[in-house]
Amino acid sequence: MATSTSVSTPRSRAVVSGGLLVLLAAVGFSIKAILVKLAYAYSPKLDAITLMSLRMLLSLPFFLAVALWTYRNGEHARLTTRELSTVAGLGVLGFYLAGLLDFAGLSYISAGLERLILFLYPTLVVIFSALFFSRPIAPSERIALLLSYSGIALVFGGDTVRYSPHLFLGSALVFGAALTFAVYILNSNRYVQRLGSARYTAYVMTSACIATGMHSPPPTVSPTSICRCRFTGLPCSWPSSARCYPPFCSTPACIVSAPTPPPSSAPSAR
């Protein structure tokens, strides 16, 4: 009895810890859409690739550190060049392309509807598994599929469509993100088992960060005005149409001034 109790206790703790981590991940995954909508509302100049660039720029150092740390430990098998290219491609597919479609769709639809559509990706995983891997769909899964898509049909059958001219475009973009992420999930399992979840996540996210950086246009400075950082006094800009990063460069945290004209040796003629 004592032995069974001592064995069951670590297992129960692991189940509780795993459940809490999954819950935390779901909460963070859900809050992302709200933060994106707040960013869009803050500045109409922001676009999807600008927000993604900022997101990836902030996370890249962390994932590089995790990749280096897991690589040095050497607890899992090393990948061949072909396998490493496949992992990098999965990162581009699952976190660059899916993220870009998701962020673009959020500029047209609400965060609540975006979450409803994006969280259809588990149902797509079930459907694709049955179609391409001959995995039977359990009766409980069929009921879940029916309820999921019935709920989406109710949303599109309501009055929301009447007052949302870009509803179908935004929904199609987000559904494309769910479709892309489902393909990523289907092809990730064997690499997670070989590399471990931490190392695999670091690899795919690093490749997604690189792809986002390649997509993002180079920083530009307006020819008529210079936005100066309040902390350093140096000119600053951000890729794409949004030229300033709000916490540091937006009014009143920045000084917007016209560039000083070069001195002239002769007075201007009137």
Buried (B, 14 or more C-beta within 10 A) or exposed (E): EEEEEEEEEEEEEEEEEEEEEEEEEEEEEBEBBBEBBEBBEEBEEBBBBBBBBBBBBEBBEEBBEBBEEBBEEEEBEEBEEEBBEBBBBBBBBBBBBBBBBBBBBBBBBBBEBBBBBBBBBBBBBBBBBEEEEEEEEEEEBEEBBEEBEEEBEEBEEEEEEEEBEEBEBBBBBBBBBBBBBBBBBBBBEEBBEBBBEBBBBBBBBBBBBBBBBEBBEEEEEEEEEBBBBBEEEEBBBBBBBBBBBBEBBBEEBBEEEEEEEEEEEEEEEE
